[in-house]
Amino acid sequence: MPTAPSHPEIRFADKPPILLDVARIDIVDAYRPPLKAPNGEHLFPVRPSQAARRWARDRLRAGGTTGRAEVAIRDASATETALERTDGVRGAFTTDQAERYDAAITISVHILDSLGKELANASATARYSRTVAEDVTLNERERVWHRMTTAMMHALDKALEGQMKKSLAAYIE
C-alpha cells in the first residue's frame, strides 16, 4: 500500500527576525474555519492558519520591556468551486479543469501598551487561486494545496514586512 507523501512545514527561519519593542508577542487565531464545503482549508497538508502561526514564531521577536504585540490571523481560508465540464462524446475525450481553489491569508500586527490600548498596527493579505484537472490524484491535489499555502505565505511575508516597516517603524528595533 503506498504511503501518503509528507509535506514540509512552511518555515521562515532563514529570514532575519523582526525585533519589536514589546515585552511579549501573542498570536490570536481569529479565523474560525467552518469545516464544511465549500471550505477546505482543514484538508490542506499544512493548513494556512498553521503556516501563519509559524510565520509569527519564526519572524517576530520581542525585544522590549513593556507592552505587547498581538498577531491576529484574520483569514486563513480556502474554498473549492466546481467548474463546468465538457458534456457528451467530446467530454469523454477531454480532460477538463474540475475544481478551482481560492485561498487567502490575512494577518494584522497590533502594538499595544501595557493597558491594552492600541498604539499602531500593520496588516497584509495574500491570495492565491489554482485549478486542478478532473483526473488529479489526492496526492497531486495535496501538493497543489501545499504549493498554494507556500506561495501565499511568501507573498504575505514580503507584504507584511513592508507594511510593518512603514506603520510600526517606531516599534521596530
N, C-alpha and C positions, 0 to 999 in steps of 0.2 A: 504494500500500500504506500503510495507516495506521501511524503511529508509536506506539510504546508511550509512555504518559504518564510524565512524570518525577514523582517524589515528593520533596518537600523533606526535607532532613536534619532530624532532630529535635534542636533546639538549646535550650540553657538560658543562653545568653549574656546574655539580657535580665534575668536574675536576679542578685542580688549574690553574688559568690563567698563561699564559706565558708573563712575563713583558719584553717588548722590549725597548731598549734605543733609542726611537724615540719620536718626538713630536706628531705624528698622524699616524693613520693607515687607508689606503684607500683600499677598496675592489673593484676590477675590474673584472667584469664578461666578460671574453674574449671569452667564448664559445657561439656561436650563433646556437641554435637548428634549424634544417631545418623545423620542424613542419609538416613533412610528412613521410610516410613509406619509408624505414624500421625503421626510428627513432620513438621512442615513449616516450621519457623522459617527454614530455609535458603532457602525460596522467597519470603519476605517481601521487599518492595522495600527496606525498611530493617529489617535483622534486629534483633531485640530486644537481642542482645549488642552490636551496633554502637551502638544508642541508649544502652545502659548505659555503654559506654566514653565516649561523647560527653558524657553527664551528668557523669561523673567529671572529664573535662578542662574542662568549662565551669564547674562549680560549686565544685570544690575547689582550693585554693591552699596551697602550703607556705610558711609564714612563720617557721619556727623555725630553729634551728641544729643540733639533734641529733634523732635518732630518725627514724622514718618512719611513714607511713600506708600501709596496704595496703587497697586497694579490691578486694574479691573479688566477682566476678559468679558467684553460686552457681547460679542458674537463669535461663535465658533461652529457655524452651521454648514451643512452640506445637504443639498436636495437632489432628488433624481426626477427627471422628467422623461416620460416615454416619448419617443419620436415616431413619426409616421413611417410605415414600411411599405415597400412596393408590393402590390397585390398581384394575384393571378400567375400566369405562366412566367411572366417576366420576373416576378418576385422569387420564383423558385431558383432562378439563376443569378440573383442579385444578393450581395451581402450588404445590407443597409446598416447605417448607424442606428442603434436601437435605443440608447439612453444618453441623456446629457446630464452631467453632474455639474452643479453650480455650488461653489463653496465660498465662504467669506470668513475672515477673522478680523475683529476689531478689538484693539487694546487701548486703554487710556491709562496714563500715569498721572496720579494726583499727588501733589506735595501738600501735606497737612501740618499745621503747627501742633504744639503739644495739647491744645484744647480741641483739636479736630477740625479747625477752620481751614478751608482750602486756600492755599497761597498761590498755586499755579497748577496748570495741567497741560498735558500734551496727549494727542490721540492720533491714531492712524488706522486705516482699513486696507486690507488686501483681499482681492477677489480673484477667483480662477474658475474657468469652465473648461470642460473636456467632454467629448463624446466617445462612446465605445461601440464597436460593431456588435451585431446580434450574435456572432459566434464567439465572443470573448469568453475565456475561461474565468473561473473565480480567481485563480492566481494572477492572471493578467489584469483583472479588474482591481484587485488589491494593489498591484504595482502602480496602476494609474492613480488610485486614491493616494498612495504614498507620495508619488511624484507631485500631485496637486498640493498636498499639505506642505511638502518641502518647498516648492516654488512660492506658495503664498507666504510662508514664514520668512523666507529670504527677502521677499519684496517688503513684507511688513517690517522686518528688522531695519532695512535701509530707510524706509519712510519714517518709522518711529524714532530712529536715532536722529534724523534730520529735524523732526518736529521738537524733540526734546532739546536739541542744541539751541533752537530758537526760543521756545516757550519756557524752558526750565534752565536757561543759561545761568541764572543766579544761584541755582541749587546743584550745579554740576561742578565737581571739584577737579 
